[in-house]
Amino acid sequence: MDYCVTETMSMAGKLGILADAAKYDVACTSSGVEKNGDGTGIGNAISAGICHSFSSDGRCISLLKILLTNECIFDCKYCINRRSNDVARASFTPKEICDLTIQFYRRNYIEGLFLSSGILRSPDYTMELIYQTLLLLRTEYHFQGYIHVKAIPGADKKLIYQAGLLADRMSINLELPTAEGLRELAPNKSREKILTPMKLIRNGILESKNEITIYNKSRQFVPAGQSTQMIVGATRENDYQIMTIAEALYDRYNLKRVFYSAFVRVNDDTSLPVLKEGPPLLREHRLYQADFLLRYYGFRTSELLSEERPNFNVLLDPKCNWALGHLELFPMEINRADYSQLLRIPGIGVKSAQRIVKARRSGNLGFDDLKKMGVVLKRALYFITCNGKMMYNTKIEENYITRNLLSPKELYPFSKDSVTYRQLNLFDDMSDGGNEFYMKSRERSCMNG
């Protein structure tokens, strides 16, 4: 197949267009794989890498996040790159992407590449371009760093599999949570075309791990797993529907991550909702918190939401909200609760629960010990005892705890060991606008319980 793309503008001009066009795709983390180079090439993949796209202000980043092209034959109503939009168009050649990646890597700007694309000519043609880019980067440029690439729904299975042998992570965007939403806003796409390659990648990963793949035993297939993304707020699904779908994707397709992207109304279309208060960033944040509960804390969607209670409480994080509905389980004794029980306590995250279990082998723990281990006592104090005693004389009563958790003022104006404990103010970090807060807090706040 002829995979050359006609060059009609400078590299800088293309980079400006295609880096900016990639910002709407949030499904790109590099965590999940650690792979050292073998000494014959350059680069390696580090599992702790943090992905951001290259920004116009010149900040150093971890991944070069670009589109192969923002040309598209589809006309999805929510997409800035849809066929009917009058926007500047550009396309990279495979060699241009390789040159950019190597140049940015040598300047220590990036650790790897995140490559997505619009649909140029056809799914097969676009997937062939992506595959040729990866092949060139791995074999001729000898790049051994991290590569996250988007698989194109509807493309030939062999092309997707060949790309998977060269990539570290692959993702296929679900786009909208339900088939009905796709029919309404993305009529060129279907749930079947999206789930078919997702199943292919899942099977390829399993076969590769079991060393029984019939394609190529010398390479590991998509070692960092696959992910997907859902747009939140463009269609009418409630939180219960969205989390039920995410849970099914984790169970059936062994996904590493489901990303949630608050709907941004970039097109003037009567089919799209008008969001007077802007993108639903707080809703997106609650979905991320709940997603962590599914993946790391042993929760199921049915414990957090139901058809009668289909949406998250915007004022309380999902774990606090769950705990307030199950006060019969509290307070839990820190020195006796097992690991799975500790994970259910607000203010205790995965790391702090592990530290508690380990430290208890040497003796009983007190509240000062918990704070040193990273427990957020201003949330946890209502739900725990240490050696049979609560931290303060508090009531195990829903309205009382809720009121104090939401209070922006101190409930207990006290200081102990030069540490002042204050009640949680949910909106302290939101004064400078939502986007920076949510990007920084997704991982941090979820993992702190």
DRENTIGU-582407 format. One line per 2 residues: number of its first residue (from 1); their letters; for each residue x, z, y of C-alpha. Coordinates in steps of 0.1 Angstrom, whole numbers, plus 5000, padded with zeros to 4 digits. Example, Ala and Ser with C-alpha at 12.3 -4.5 7.8 and 13.67 -1.06 7.14 Angstrom:
REM DRENTIGU-582407
1) AS) 5123 5078 4955  5137 5071 4989
REM end
This chain:
REM DRENTIGU-582407
1) MD) 5000 5000 5000  5012 4992 5035
3) YC) 5014 5026 5052  5030 5017 5085
5) VT) 5010 5027 5116  5014 5006 5147
7) ET) 5034 5023 5174  5017 5020 5208
9) MS) 5031 5049 5228  5061 5072 5230
11) MA) 5068 5100 5206  5062 5126 5234
13) GK) 5029 5110 5242  5018 5111 5206
15) LG) 5030 5147 5202  5010 5158 5232
17) IL) 4978 5143 5218  4982 5151 5181
19) AD) 4995 5187 5186  4966 5195 5209
21) AA) 4941 5179 5185  4953 5201 5157
23) KY) 4944 5233 5175  4908 5234 5161
25) DV) 4921 5237 5125  4928 5274 5119
27) AC) 4934 5272 5082  4972 5275 5083
29) TS) 4991 5305 5072  5025 5302 5055
31) SG) 5024 5336 5038  5022 5334 5000
33) VE) 5053 5316 4989  5090 5324 4991
35) KN) 5113 5296 4979  5150 5293 4986
37) GD) 5167 5259 4989  5190 5249 4961
39) GT) 5219 5241 4984  5215 5203 4983
41) GI) 5191 5201 5013  5181 5220 5044
43) GN) 5155 5247 5049  5136 5272 5027
45) AI) 5101 5287 5026  5098 5323 5036
47) SA) 5066 5341 5026  5065 5362 5057
49) GI) 5064 5333 5081  5036 5333 5107
51) CH) 5020 5299 5115  5013 5287 5150
53) SF) 5011 5252 5164  5037 5239 5188
55) SS) 5025 5248 5223  5030 5228 5255
57) DG) 5047 5257 5272  5077 5254 5248
59) RC) 5073 5287 5229  5092 5290 5196
61) IS) 5069 5288 5167  5070 5289 5129
63) LL) 5052 5257 5120  5050 5223 5136
65) KI) 5012 5219 5135  5001 5184 5141
67) LL) 4977 5157 5130  4989 5125 5114
69) TN) 4962 5108 5134  4932 5117 5155
71) EC) 4917 5083 5147  4886 5088 5125
73) IF) 4860 5066 5109  4836 5095 5107
75) DC) 4812 5107 5134  4809 5145 5127
77) KY) 4788 5158 5156  4810 5190 5161
79) CI) 4844 5172 5161  4863 5163 5192
81) NR) 4879 5134 5173  4846 5119 5161
83) RS) 4844 5081 5161  4820 5079 5190
85) ND) 4840 5101 5214  4860 5084 5242
87) VA) 4893 5103 5238  4929 5092 5238
89) RA) 4939 5082 5203  4973 5083 5186
91) SF) 4989 5080 5151  5023 5090 5138
93) TP) 5042 5070 5112  5055 5090 5082
95) KE) 5091 5086 5096  5081 5099 5130
97) IC) 5067 5131 5114  5098 5135 5094
99) DL) 5121 5131 5124  5100 5155 5144
101) TI) 5100 5181 5117  5138 5179 5112
103) QF) 5145 5180 5149  5123 5210 5155
105) YR) 5138 5228 5125  5174 5222 5136
107) RN) 5165 5236 5170  5152 5267 5152
109) YI) 5117 5262 5166  5099 5260 5132
111) EG) 5102 5270 5096  5080 5242 5083
113) LF) 5052 5218 5088  5014 5220 5089
115) LS) 5000 5185 5086  4963 5175 5089
117) SG) 4946 5143 5098  4916 5124 5109
119) IL) 4904 5096 5085  4922 5064 5093
121) RS) 4906 5033 5078  4897 5051 5046
123) PD) 4903 5084 5027  4927 5067 5003
125) YT) 4947 5050 5031  4950 5083 5050
127) ME) 4960 5103 5018  4986 5076 5010
129) LI) 5001 5081 5045  5002 5118 5040
131) YQ) 5018 5115 5005  5044 5090 5018
133) TL) 5053 5115 5046  5058 5143 5022
135) LL) 5078 5121 4998  5101 5109 5026
137) LR) 5106 5144 5040  5114 5159 5006
139) TE) 5136 5131 4991  5153 5113 5020
141) YH) 5154 5141 5045  5160 5167 5018
143) FQ) 5137 5192 5036  5130 5222 5014
145) GY) 5111 5243 5040  5074 5252 5039
147) IH) 5048 5224 5040  5011 5230 5042
149) VK) 4990 5198 5040  4954 5189 5041
151) AI) 4939 5170 5012  4914 5143 5022
153) PG) 4880 5146 5005  4870 5113 4989
155) AD) 4906 5102 4983  4920 5092 4949
157) KK) 4927 5122 4927  4962 5108 4918
159) LI) 4972 5107 4955  4960 5143 4960
161) YQ) 4979 5154 4929  5011 5136 4939
163) AG) 5009 5153 4974  5004 5187 4957
165) LL) 5037 5183 4938  5055 5180 4971
167) AD) 5035 5206 4992  5036 5244 4991
169) RM) 5000 5249 5001  4970 5226 5003
171) SI) 4937 5231 5019  4904 5212 5020
173) NL) 4880 5222 5048  4845 5231 5037
175) EL) 4837 5225 5073  4801 5239 5073
177) PT) 4789 5266 5050  4760 5248 5034
179) AE) 4752 5213 5021  4722 5213 5045
181) GL) 4746 5219 5075  4768 5190 5064
183) RE) 4738 5166 5061  4728 5176 5096
185) LA) 4761 5175 5115  4785 5156 5092
187) PN) 4765 5130 5074  4796 5111 5062
189) KS) 4807 5142 5042  4792 5159 5012
191) RE) 4797 5191 4994  4805 5172 4962
193) KI) 4834 5152 4979  4848 5185 4992
195) LT) 4845 5206 4960  4858 5179 4937
197) PM) 4894 5179 4950  4892 5217 4954
199) KL) 4886 5219 4917  4914 5194 4910
201) IR) 4939 5216 4929  4927 5248 4912
203) NG) 4932 5232 4878  4965 5218 4887
205) IL) 4977 5252 4899  4966 5268 4866
207) ES) 4982 5240 4845  5014 5243 4865
209) KN) 5016 5280 4860  5010 5276 4823
211) EI) 5036 5248 4821  5013 5225 4804
213) TI) 5007 5199 4832  5008 5164 4819
215) YN) 5020 5150 4853  5054 5165 4861
217) KS) 5068 5196 4845  5098 5197 4867
219) RQ) 5078 5206 4899  5055 5235 4905
221) FV) 5021 5223 4918  5010 5239 4952
223) PA) 5029 5271 4946  5013 5289 4976
225) GQ) 4977 5281 4965  4949 5265 4984
227) ST) 4927 5276 5013  4897 5263 5032
229) QM) 4879 5267 5066  4843 5272 5076
231) IV) 4829 5267 5111  4808 5297 5122
233) GA) 4779 5293 5145  4773 5255 5145
235) TR) 4745 5259 5121  4719 5285 5113
237) EN) 4735 5304 5083  4736 5341 5086
239) DY) 4766 5363 5077  4752 5371 5042
241) QI) 4751 5334 5033  4786 5328 5047
243) MT) 4801 5357 5028  4783 5348 4996
245) IA) 4797 5313 4998  4832 5327 5005
247) EA) 4830 5351 4976  4819 5322 4953
249) LY) 4849 5301 4965  4873 5329 4957
251) DR) 4858 5334 4923  4854 5298 4912
253) YN) 4884 5281 4929  4910 5309 4931
255) LK) 4914 5303 4968  4942 5322 4987
257) RV) 4922 5323 5020  4890 5314 5035
259) FY) 4893 5309 5073  4865 5313 5097
261) SA) 4865 5293 5129  4841 5303 5157
263) FV) 4822 5272 5168  4834 5257 5201
265) RV) 4810 5232 5217  4834 5204 5226
267) ND) 4807 5176 5224  4774 5172 5243
269) DT) 4750 5167 5215  4714 5178 5211
271) SL) 4721 5187 5175  4746 5214 5185
273) PV) 4737 5248 5197  4742 5258 5233
275) LK) 4763 5290 5234  4757 5306 5267
277) EG) 4781 5335 5259  4808 5311 5245
279) PP) 4822 5309 5210  4810 5337 5186
281) LL) 4845 5354 5185  4832 5389 5177
283) RE) 4812 5375 5148  4842 5356 5135
285) HR) 4862 5388 5137  4837 5407 5116
287) LY) 4838 5380 5090  4875 5382 5088
289) QA) 4873 5420 5084  4847 5416 5056
291) DF) 4869 5389 5040  4897 5414 5037
293) LL) 4874 5439 5021  4866 5412 4994
295) RY) 4902 5403 4988  4920 5436 4990
297) YG) 4896 5465 4989  4874 5457 4959
299) FR) 4841 5452 4978  4815 5426 4969
301) TS) 4793 5408 4994  4762 5425 4980
303) EL) 4776 5459 4990  4781 5449 5026
305) LS) 4750 5428 5033  4717 5418 5018
307) EE) 4688 5394 5025  4670 5423 5043
309) RP) 4702 5431 5063  4718 5396 5066
311) NF) 4742 5401 5096  4771 5424 5103
313) NV) 4768 5452 5129  4787 5438 5159
315) LL) 4795 5473 5171  4811 5487 5139
317) DP) 4836 5471 5115  4821 5463 5081
319) KC) 4838 5492 5062  4826 5518 5087
321) NW) 4792 5504 5086  4792 5505 5048
323) AL) 4805 5541 5048  4777 5552 5072
325) GH) 4752 5538 5047  4767 5557 5018
327) LE) 4774 5592 5033  4764 5607 4999
329) LF) 4800 5597 4987  4817 5616 5016
331) PM) 4837 5635 5024  4863 5625 4999
333) EI) 4892 5648 4990  4924 5630 4998
335) NR) 4943 5649 4972  4919 5639 4944
337) AD) 4904 5605 4952  4918 5577 4931
339) YS) 4932 5545 4947  4900 5525 4946
341) QL) 4881 5554 4963  4908 5557 4990
343) LR) 4903 5521 4999  4867 5528 5007
345) IP) 4875 5553 5034  4874 5540 5070
347) GI) 4908 5542 5086  4927 5539 5053
349) GV) 4943 5505 5045  4960 5491 5015
351) KS) 4995 5503 5025  4984 5538 5035
353) AQ) 4964 5542 5003  4995 5532 4983
355) RI) 5016 5557 5002  4990 5585 4997
357) VK) 4990 5579 4959  5027 5580 4958
359) AR) 5032 5610 4980  5007 5631 4961
361) RS) 5030 5633 4932  5053 5656 4952
363) GN) 5025 5679 4965  4993 5682 4984
365) LG) 4989 5663 5016  4976 5675 5050
367) FD) 4963 5656 5080  4997 5654 5096
369) DL) 5011 5638 5065  4982 5612 5066
371) KK) 4990 5602 5102  5027 5596 5093
373) MG) 5015 5573 5065  4995 5551 5089
375) VV) 4960 5565 5084  4938 5560 5114
377) LK) 4925 5595 5117  4901 5588 5146
379) RA) 4880 5569 5120  4890 5587 5088
381) LY) 4884 5623 5100  4846 5620 5095
383) FI) 4850 5610 5059  4878 5630 5043
385) TC) 4890 5665 5035  4925 5677 5029
387) NG) 4927 5707 5005  4890 5712 5008
389) KM) 4889 5713 5046  4878 5687 5072
391) MY) 4900 5681 5102  4874 5695 5125
393) NT) 4839 5710 5122  4820 5677 5121
395) KI) 4787 5668 5107  4782 5643 5078
397) EE) 4753 5627 5095  4749 5590 5103
399) NY) 4737 5592 5140  4763 5618 5149
401) IT) 4792 5599 5134  4780 5565 5148
403) RN) 4777 5579 5183  4812 5594 5182
405) LL) 4828 5563 5167  4813 5542 5195
407) SP) 4820 5566 5223  4846 5554 5247
409) KE) 4853 5590 5257  4872 5616 5237
411) LY) 4850 5637 5215  4878 5662 5209
413) PF) 4901 5665 5240  4930 5682 5222
415) SK) 4967 5678 5215  4986 5688 5185
417) DS) 5023 5683 5179  5024 5662 5211
419) VT) 5000 5637 5196  4967 5631 5213
421) YR) 4938 5619 5191  4912 5598 5208
423) QL) 4880 5581 5197  4881 5544 5190
425) NL) 4871 5522 5219  4861 5489 5203
427) FD) 4866 5469 5235  4899 5481 5248
429) DM) 4918 5450 5237  4892 5425 5248
431) SD) 4896 5426 5285  4920 5396 5287
433) GG) 4897 5372 5269  4888 5369 5233
435) NE) 4911 5344 5217  4944 5363 5220
437) FY) 4928 5395 5208  4913 5379 5177
439) MK) 4944 5360 5167  4966 5391 5169
441) SR) 4941 5416 5154  4927 5396 5124
443) ER) 4955 5407 5101  4965 5440 5118
445) SC) 4931 5457 5121  4919 5446 5087
447) MN) 4949 5458 5068  4947 5492 5086
449) G) 4913 5498 5070
REM end
